[in-house]
Amino acid sequence: MAPIALESEDHSRDAAFNKVMHGKSVNSKGFRSMLNKDHDAHKAATEEYFKHWDNKSAGTETVEVREARQAEYATLTRHYYNLATDLYEYGWGGSFHFCRFAYGEGFHQAIARHEHYLAHTMGLRQGMKVLDVGCGVGGPAREIAKFADVNIVGLNNNDYQIERAGRYAAQEGLSDHLSFTKGDFMQMSFPAETFDAVYAIEATVHAPSLEGVYSQIFRVLKPGGVFGVYEWFMTDRYDNDNPHHREVRLGIEQGDGISNMVRVSEGLEAIKAAGFELEMHEDLADRTDTRPWYYPLDGDLRMASSLGDVLTIARMTRIGRFLAHSAVGGLERVGIAPKGTRRTADSLAYAADCLVAGGKEKLFTPMYLMVARKPKA
């Protein structure tokens, strides 16, 4: 693996920016949070993020363009979530990941089962000290802490998400089991051999190098410790010389804050190169479920199993997205919503279309499960 240059961390700078941009919006949700932003700071975050994608189409993308994104992986990811977190919570909920759907199973029930399945497959047990790499606003950590009675440290490089995660944990009475800390998962500050287990749910895809982040996870695991991950991959059907395939991949990357997504085969090589013994791996998207993982984004309301799900899925249909984005655009024009909110929403919508295309054509998976162990000696 060629060495990846790591970004310098500046937590004071990030905290100051977070305070200016988000202010008191940490205490509100949905559209109210979106509107409670400092407009100048929001504009700066928008420009900083989209500079990596402006005038860089799939047809003209070069190795140098991708390397430039990788070089600023932490800034790219941090500003992506500065822009997208409120939209995620409004449209999807507190767990920013996909899942499988069983017959008759509700959306939020399926999300929780996906988290339970990972904890079960890893063998998490009461009292274990566990690291959640890329914890978002803490939805999976809260669910897994309750399911497995473990103590979880959530690692995140976005101050706004850390504040929200702590607030939600306190609301659910889980502060004794959960803590959240600022950091770059490519250069973790934890001492070696700190954790009994580590998991990552659709988060390590933001790394510029999977071998790099997996090696950091290996370092902080105790000997014999287990690592479980749901990884985002292009499948090995992906052909980088195919223009349509590249458009799908780039659309997913742009709309999801990803600097460098790789194929399944590359991910398997990376986890082994980090030193892990791979105990199991499977693309759960290949299971024969009655409803595909991407159905909420595809907007097929016939697949919803309850009125509550209809209301949730309706937000993500093309019509629902159009109405929400039109509302945001109108609020931007009159100066209520910060400029760039509509652009972020449109980018997420285009990514949703690319995710559906990638799922239908078996070019992409958001749930490649790998469970690996650090050797005892």
C-alpha positions in Angstrom: 0.0 0.0 0.0 1.4 3.4 -0.9 1.5 5.7 2.2 -1.4 8.1 2.6 -0.6 11.5 3.8 -2.7 12.3 6.9 -4.4 15.6 7.4 -3.3 17.7 10.4 -5.9 17.8 13.1 -7.0 21.1 14.6 -9.7 20.5 17.1 -9.8 24.1 18.3 -10.4 25.3 14.8 -13.1 22.7 14.2 -14.9 23.5 17.5 -14.9 27.2 16.7 -16.4 26.6 13.3 -19.0 24.3 14.7 -20.0 26.9 17.3 -20.4 29.6 14.6 -22.2 27.5 12.0 -24.5 25.4 14.1 -25.0 27.6 17.2 -28.0 26.4 19.2 -29.3 24.2 16.4 -27.9 21.2 18.3 -31.0 21.5 20.5 -33.6 21.4 17.6 -34.4 18.9 14.8 -35.6 18.7 11.2 -36.3 21.8 9.3 -35.8 23.9 12.4 -32.2 22.8 12.7 -31.6 23.4 9.0 -32.8 27.0 9.3 -30.8 27.7 12.5 -27.4 28.1 10.8 -25.0 30.9 10.4 -25.3 31.8 6.7 -21.7 32.8 6.1 -20.3 29.7 7.8 -22.8 27.5 5.8 -21.7 29.1 2.6 -18.0 28.4 3.5 -18.8 24.8 4.2 -20.7 24.4 1.0 -17.9 25.9 -1.1 -15.2 23.8 0.7 -17.1 20.6 0.1 -18.3 21.1 -3.5 -14.9 22.4 -4.7 -14.0 18.7 -4.9 -16.8 17.9 -7.4 -17.4 21.1 -9.4 -16.5 20.6 -13.1 -15.2 17.1 -12.4 -17.5 14.8 -14.2 -17.1 11.0 -14.4 -16.1 11.4 -18.1 -13.2 13.7 -17.3 -12.2 12.3 -13.9 -8.4 11.7 -13.5 -6.3 9.9 -10.9 -5.0 13.3 -9.8 -8.6 14.5 -9.0 -9.3 11.5 -6.9 -5.9 11.9 -5.1 -6.8 15.5 -4.3 -10.0 14.3 -2.6 -8.1 11.7 -0.7 -5.6 14.2 0.5 -8.4 16.2 2.1 -10.4 13.2 3.3 -11.0 14.5 6.8 -12.1 18.1 5.8 -14.2 16.7 3.0 -16.0 14.3 5.4 -16.4 16.9 8.2 -18.0 19.5 5.9 -20.2 16.9 4.3 -21.7 16.1 7.6 -21.9 19.8 8.5 -24.2 20.2 5.5 -26.0 16.8 5.4 -26.7 15.8 9.1 -30.0 17.6 9.5 -31.2 16.4 6.1 -30.3 12.8 7.1 -32.2 13.1 10.4 -35.2 14.6 8.7 -35.4 12.1 5.9 -34.0 8.9 7.4 -33.7 9.0 11.2 -30.9 8.8 13.7 -29.1 5.7 12.2 -27.4 6.7 9.0 -27.3 3.4 7.3 -29.2 0.9 5.1 -30.6 -2.4 6.1 -32.3 -5.6 4.9 -36.2 -5.8 5.2 -38.1 -8.9 6.3 -41.7 -9.5 5.3 -44.0 -7.1 7.2 -41.1 -5.5 9.0 -41.3 -1.8 9.7 -38.6 0.6 8.6 -37.2 1.5 12.0 -37.6 -2.1 13.2 -35.5 -3.3 10.2 -32.8 -0.6 10.9 -32.5 -1.9 14.5 -32.4 -5.5 13.5 -29.5 -4.7 11.2 -27.6 -3.3 14.1 -28.5 -6.3 16.3 -27.4 -8.7 13.7 -23.9 -7.1 13.6 -23.6 -7.2 17.4 -24.8 -10.8 17.5 -22.5 -11.9 14.7 -19.5 -10.3 16.5 -20.5 -11.9 19.8 -20.7 -8.7 21.8 -21.3 -9.5 25.5 -22.2 -7.6 28.7 -19.6 -5.3 30.0 -17.3 -5.3 26.9 -15.6 -2.0 26.0 -16.5 -1.3 22.4 -15.4 1.3 19.8 -17.9 2.7 17.2 -15.8 4.0 14.4 -17.6 6.9 12.7 -20.6 6.9 15.1 -22.7 9.6 13.4 -25.3 11.0 15.9 -25.1 7.8 17.9 -28.2 5.9 16.7 -26.5 2.5 16.3 -24.5 3.0 19.5 -27.6 3.6 21.5 -29.3 0.5 20.0 -26.3 -1.8 20.4 -25.7 -0.6 24.0 -29.3 -1.5 24.9 -29.2 -4.8 22.9 -25.9 -6.2 24.1 -25.4 -4.2 27.4 -21.9 -3.1 26.4 -20.0 0.2 27.0 -19.4 2.1 23.7 -17.0 4.9 22.8 -18.1 6.7 19.6 -15.4 8.2 17.4 -16.3 11.1 15.1 -14.5 13.9 13.4 -17.6 16.2 13.2 -18.3 18.3 16.3 -22.0 18.9 15.5 -22.7 15.2 15.4 -20.8 14.6 18.6 -22.9 17.2 20.4 -26.1 15.7 19.1 -25.0 12.1 19.9 -24.3 13.1 23.5 -27.7 14.9 23.8 -29.6 11.9 22.5 -27.7 9.5 24.8 -28.6 11.6 27.8 -32.3 11.7 26.7 -32.4 7.9 26.7 -30.6 7.6 30.0 -27.5 6.0 28.4 -24.8 8.4 29.4 -23.3 5.8 31.7 -22.8 3.4 28.8 -22.0 5.8 25.9 -19.4 8.5 25.4 -18.4 10.3 22.2 -15.0 11.7 21.3 -13.5 13.8 18.5 -10.9 12.2 16.3 -9.6 11.1 12.9 -10.0 7.4 12.5 -6.8 7.3 10.3 -4.8 8.5 13.3 -6.6 7.4 16.5 -5.4 8.8 19.8 -6.4 5.8 21.9 -3.6 3.7 23.4 -2.9 0.3 21.8 -5.0 -2.6 22.9 -7.8 -0.5 24.4 -11.0 -2.2 23.2 -12.5 -5.6 23.4 -14.3 -5.1 20.1 -14.7 -2.5 17.4 -17.4 -2.0 14.8 -18.1 0.3 11.9 -21.4 0.7 10.1 -21.1 2.3 6.7 -18.4 4.7 8.0 -15.0 3.5 7.0 -15.9 4.1 3.4 -14.9 7.7 4.1 -11.3 6.6 4.7 -8.7 7.5 2.0 -7.3 4.0 2.5 -9.1 1.0 3.9 -5.8 -0.6 4.9 -4.9 2.5 6.8 -8.1 2.7 8.8 -8.3 -1.1 9.4 -4.7 -1.0 10.6 -5.7 1.7 13.2 -8.6 -0.5 14.3 -6.2 -3.5 14.6 -3.8 -1.4 16.8 -6.5 -0.3 19.3 -8.0 -3.8 19.6 -6.9 -6.1 22.4 -5.4 -9.4 21.2 -8.2 -11.8 20.4 -10.5 -8.8 19.9 -13.2 -8.8 17.2 -13.9 -6.2 14.4 -17.2 -6.2 12.6 -18.0 -3.9 9.7 -20.8 -3.2 7.2 -18.7 -1.7 4.3 -19.7 0.2 1.2 -18.1 -1.3 -1.9 -18.4 -1.3 -5.6 -18.8 -4.9 -6.4 -16.4 -6.8 -8.6 -18.9 -6.4 -11.5 -17.9 -2.7 -11.5 -15.9 -1.8 -14.6 -14.1 1.6 -14.3 -13.8 1.7 -18.1 -17.6 1.7 -18.4 -18.8 5.4 -18.4 -22.2 4.5 -16.9 -20.5 2.6 -14.1 -18.2 5.6 -13.4 -21.2 7.9 -13.3 -23.0 5.7 -10.7 -19.8 5.5 -8.6 -19.1 9.2 -8.7 -22.8 10.1 -8.0 -22.6 8.0 -4.8 -19.3 9.5 -3.8 -20.3 13.1 -4.3 -23.7 12.7 -2.6 -22.2 10.8 0.4 -18.9 12.5 1.1 -16.7 9.7 -0.1 -13.2 10.4 -1.4 -12.3 7.0 -2.7 -14.7 4.0 -2.9 -13.1 0.6 -3.9 -14.2 -2.8 -5.0 -15.0 -5.8 -2.7 -11.8 -7.6 -3.7 -9.7 -4.6 -2.6 -11.5 -4.4 0.7 -10.8 -8.0 1.5 -7.2 -7.6 0.7 -7.0 -4.5 2.9 -8.5 -6.2 6.0 -6.0 -9.0 5.7 -3.1 -6.7 5.0 -4.0 -4.9 8.3 -3.2 -8.1 10.1 -6.7 -9.5 10.8 -7.8 -13.1 10.5 -11.0 -12.9 8.5 -13.7 -15.1 10.1 -16.6 -14.4 7.8 -17.6 -12.2 4.9 -20.7 -11.9 2.9 -22.6 -9.4 0.8 -25.9 -9.2 2.6 -27.4 -7.4 -0.4 -27.3 -10.7 -2.2 -29.8 -12.3 0.2 -33.2 -13.1 -1.3 -35.3 -10.7 0.7 -38.9 -9.8 -0.2 -37.9 -6.1 -0.4 -34.5 -4.8 -1.5 -32.3 -2.6 0.7 -32.8 0.3 -1.6 -36.6 0.3 -1.7 -37.0 3.4 0.5 -34.9 5.4 -2.0 -36.7 3.9 -4.9 -39.9 5.3 -3.4 -42.2 2.2 -4.0 -44.9 2.9 -1.4 -46.4 -0.5 -2.1 -43.6 -2.1 -0.2 -44.2 0.0 3.0 -45.6 -2.2 5.8 -47.4 0.5 7.9 -48.9 3.9 7.7 -45.8 5.2 9.6 -43.5 3.7 6.9 -45.6 5.3 4.2 -45.0 8.7 5.8 -41.3 8.0 6.1 -40.8 6.6 2.6 -43.0 9.4 1.1 -40.3 11.9 2.0 -37.8 9.9 -0.1 -39.9 9.4 -3.3 -39.1 11.7 -6.2 -42.3 13.7 -5.5 -41.4 13.9 -1.8 -37.9 15.0 -2.6 -39.2 17.6 -5.1 -41.6 19.1 -2.6 -39.0 19.3 0.1 -36.3 20.7 -2.2 -38.7 23.2 -3.6 -39.6 24.3 -0.1 -35.9 24.7 0.8 -35.2 26.6 -2.4 -38.0 29.0 -1.6 -36.7 29.5 1.9 -33.2 30.2 0.4 -34.6 32.8 -2.0 -36.2 34.8 0.8 -33.1 34.5 3.0 -34.5 32.2 5.7 -32.5 29.0 4.8 -28.8 29.4 4.2 -27.6 29.3 0.6 -26.3 25.9 -0.3 -29.0 23.9 1.5 -30.9 23.2 -1.7 -27.6 22.2 -3.4 -26.8 19.8 -0.7 -30.3 18.3 -0.9 -30.1 18.0 -4.7 -26.7 16.2 -4.3 -28.3 13.7 -1.9 -31.2 13.2 -4.2 -28.9 12.4 -7.2 -26.9 10.1 -5.0 -30.1 8.3 -4.0 -30.8 7.7 -7.7 -27.2 6.4 -8.2 -27.5 4.1 -5.1 -30.7 2.6 -6.5 -29.1 2.1 -9.9 -26.0 0.6 -8.3 -28.2 -1.8 -6.2 -30.4 -2.8 -9.1 -27.5 -3.5 -11.4 -25.4 -5.2 -8.7 -22.6 -2.7 -9.1 -22.7 -1.5 -5.4 -23.4 -2.8 -1.9 -23.8 -0.8 1.3 -23.8 -4.0 3.5 -20.8 -6.1 2.8 -20.3 -7.8 6.2 -16.9 -8.6 7.4 -16.1 -10.1 10.8 -12.4 -10.4 11.6 -10.3 -11.1 14.7 -6.9 -9.8 15.9 -4.7 -12.8 16.7 -4.1 -13.6 20.4 -0.4 -13.7 19.9 
